[in-house]
Amino acid sequence: MPKLNFLKPKKKKNNFIIIEIGLEKITCAIFEKEEKQLKLLGIGKKRFSSQDEVFDTVLEALDSLAAIVPDLPTDGILGISGGSLETVTTIARYQRKNSKKPIKLDETQETLDQVVENLDKEDKKVFFSIVSSANIDGVRVSNPLGLKGEKVELACFAALKDTTEIELLDRLMSEIDVKIEKIAPTSYAVAKLLAKKNLRDVLIFRVGKERSELTVMQDGHISEILPVSIGAEELDLLPVTWEVAIKKFDKDKKPDLVWLFADNDQVDLEKIKKLLEEFSWRKKLDFELDPRVEIAGNIQNFSSSDIGIYALSQQEVE
């Protein structure tokens, strides 16, 4: 285990820490929160090459962060990408006895809990779940709370990981003495950023050197996250990854945008953008029009490779 210099976390008013386990990079950042404004106080990064290195690499990233901001906050958010990540969207349908009564949080939470109970497997466990959208009496809505209706469909989105990786995360949180207030797939947080821009059917493509992660976003809601063991170093194989992802869209849906962001600074997104633009979308995947391809630009001074950290920080604002 590496020699560590960071101090035991000390509570700083309105400060919180984000730990993001990316595809090939660990990023730790401290933010100061003032109402709905966030100020970045410091950031630490370390690369890793395998899941076996995640534990020590997080500690090293925290150590580099502590050199800038010695007093680490005790509260934080954990973002996860790659590894054994698996996501599931399940539609829960039921008929309400009192259609004139507004839907409350306890009603949706009870339904979500019932769905999640059936998703745990022998080797995988749910670490994140949410009602991503709803359909009430035939009308699709983003948030069902406060609405009235009889026939309800709740889209329950859940993320799972291997029990061995969950145990590693538990050990890590115990080691650094940080209370994780939220834990979420980073790609979920990124998709929420795009939903705020009213982007509907999108293929989000996070690219590392050896690994990638694709997110299927339909009608402004995330439906699936797909980690793949192909990255920028295998450009000739990358088309296979987005062909698989496109098949996850509903038959009447096709993404009109492919949105690229990098896992780390060593990825040349311009090459991947060119490859996407030259791909035969119409011939191979029966597209009427080729989707536009965009590289994520800087957001609030966060570069493309740090979009995940920025997206996770917005979870604290919300």
N, C-alpha and C positions, 0 to 999 in steps of 0.2 A: 504494500500500500504506500502511496506517495506521502512524503512529509507535508503536513498541513500547517498553515500559519494563521488561518482565519479564526477570529475570536468567536466565542459563544454568542449567538444572536442577542441583541439588546433591543427592547421595544422603542421604536421611534414613532411618534405620533404621525399618522397618515402615511407612513412608509410601508411599502410591501415589496416582496421579491417575486420574480418570475423565474422559474427553472423550466427550460424547454429542451426536451430530449428530442433532437432532430433525427434525420436519417443518418448523418455522419458527423454531427456537430452538437455539442452541448453549449447552450447559451444561458447565462444567468444575468439578470438585470434587476436593479433596484429603482423603484419609482417613488416619487413623492406625490401624494394626491391632495389636491386643493379643490374642493367642490367637484366639478366635472373636468378639471384640467389636470394633466399629468406632466410631471417633470422627470426626465431620465437623470438619475444621479450617478450611475455607473453601470458598466457592462463587462462581463468576463466570458471568454469563449475558449473552448478546447475541442479539437477534433478527436474522433474515435473511429475504429475500423470494424469492431464487432460488438455484439450485445454483451459479451463477457467483460468489455472494458467500460461499460456505462457507469457502473458504481464509482470506480476510481476517477473517471473523467469528470463526473459531476463535482466531486470533491476538489479536483484541480481547478475547475472553472470557478468554483466558489472562492478558492484560495486566491486566484488572480483578481477576482472582484473585491475581495477584502483588502487587497493592497491599495485600492482606490477609495473604497468606502468601508472603513474598519468595522463599523457597527452594523451588522446585518439585521434586518427586520425579522420578527418572529412569525409573521403571517405571510402566506404566499399562495401562488397559483402554479400548478404543474401542468405543462403541456406535453403531449406525447405524439410522436409520429413513428412510423415504421415498426420494425420488430415483428411481433406476432399479432399486431393490431388487426382486428376483424370487426366489421360493423354490420348491423342488421336493422332494417326498418320493418316494423310489424304494424299492420292496421288493426286497431281494436274497434269493433263495431258493437254498438248497443243502443237500446231504445230506452229513453228516459221516462220515468213514471209521471213526472211533473214537468211538462214541456214549457210551462210559463215561469219556471224558477231559473234564475240566472246560474250559469255554470260557474262553480267556485274551484279554487285551487285544490281543495281536498278531494273533489270528485275526479279531476284529471290525475292527481297524484296516486289515488287508489287504483285507477285503471292502469297507470304506468307501472306501478309496483307489481300488479298481477301479471303483466306482460313480462317484466324483467325476471320474475321468479322462475319462469319456464325457459329462460335463455341460458342460464349457467350450465356449463358442461363439466365433465369430469376433469378436463385439462385446461379449461378456460373459464374466466369469471368476468362478469360485467363490472366495469369501473366508472362508466358514465352512461346516463340515460336522460332523455328529455322528450317531451311532446313537441315535435318539430312543426306540425301543422294539423289542421282539423277540417272536417267537412260536416256542416250542420244543416240538415234538411236539404242536402244537395248543393249547398253554397260553401266553397272552399275559403277558409280564413287562416290567417297566420297565428292568431291567438284567440282561443275559444272562451277565455275567461270573461265573465260578465254578459255573455250572449245567451239567448234562449233558443230552445229547439227541442225536437223529439228524437229524431234519428241522428246519431252522432257517430262519426268515424274519427278516431285519433291516430295520427301517424306517430308511432313511438320509435324513436331512434336510439339505438344502444351501441356501445363500443365495448369489446371484450379483449382480454389479453391472456396469454398463457399464465397459469398459476405461478410458475417459476419466476416470471417477470414481475408479477404482482408482489410476490414475496420480496424480490429485490428492491422494489420501490418502497415497500414498508420498512425494510431495513435501512434504506437510504434516508427516509424521513426521520427515523429514530436517531440516526447518526448525527444529522445536522440540526436536530431539535427545531424544526420549522413546522408550524401548524399550517397544513395545506387546506385552505378554505375552498378551493375549487380544483378539480382535476378534469381535463378535457382533451380530446384529440385536437392538436393544433389546427388541423385542416378544417375542423368544425368552426373554430374561431375565425379563420380566414374566410370561409364561406359566408359567415355572418357579415363581414365587411362588405362583400360584394352584394349581398342581399339589400344592404342599406342604399346601394347605388341603383336599385331596381333592376339588377341584372337577373335574368330568369333562368335560361337553360345554358349552363356553362360547364365546361370541362376544366377543372383547376389542376394544374400540372406542377408539382413541386419536384425539382430535379436535383439530384446529387451526382457525384461522380460515378458511383457504383450502384446506387439505389434511387428509386423514385417513388412518388406517391400521387395517385390520381384521385380526384374527388368529383363525384357525379352530383351536379346540382340541377334540380328540375323545379320549375315554377317558383324559383327563389328559395327553395329548401334543399338542404343536403339529403341525399338518399343513400349514398354509399361511399366509403373510402377504401381505396385499393393500393396497398403497398406492393411494390414489385422489385425484384432483384436485378433491375436493369437501369443503368444510368447514362450519363453523358459520355462515358468512355466506350459505349457500345451504340453509337448512333444508328448503325444499320439495323439494330434490333428494336429500337424505340417505337417504330410504328406498330409493332405487335402489341405494345402496352396500351396504346390508345384505341386500337381495334377492339381489344377486350373491354375497355372502359365504355366504349360507345354502345356495346351490346347490353350494358346495364341500364341504359335509358329506355323509357317506355317506347313502344313502337311508333307512337304518334309524336314523339319528342326527339329532336336532334339539337345538339348544342350549336348556337350561333356564334359562340366565342370560346376560344381556348386561351386561358389566362395562365401565364408562366411566371413562376418565381423560383429562385435558387435556394438550395439548402445551405450552400456555402459559397464563398467568394471565388472558388476555383472552377466554378461552372460557367461556361460560355453560353449564355442564353441566346445570343444572336444566331449561333449555329443551329440551335434547336428550333428557333423561330423559322429560319429558312427552310429547314427540313419539313416542318409542319405546313408551311405555305406551299411547298412543292408536292406535298402528298396528294394522291389521287382520291380525294374524298368522294367525288361523284361516282367514279368507276368502282371503287372498292367497297364503299359503305353506303352507296345509294343516296348521296346528299344532293339536294336540288341546287344549293349554293354552298360554296366553300365557306367554312366558318372563318371569321377574322381571328387573327392571332395577336395577342398583346403581351408584352413583357411588363410585369409590375414595375411601376416607377417608384421613386422615393415617396414615402408617405410620412409626413411630419418628421422629416429628416432621417427616417429609417430607410436603409437601402433594401434592395430586393431580397437579399439574403437574410434580412432581419424582419421581414414582414410578419413572420410567425410571432415574434416577441411583441410587436406592436399590436397584432390582433388579440393576443392573450391579455394584454394590458387593458384593452377595452372591455373585457369581461369584468374587471374590477370597477370600471366606471358604471357599468350597468347594474 
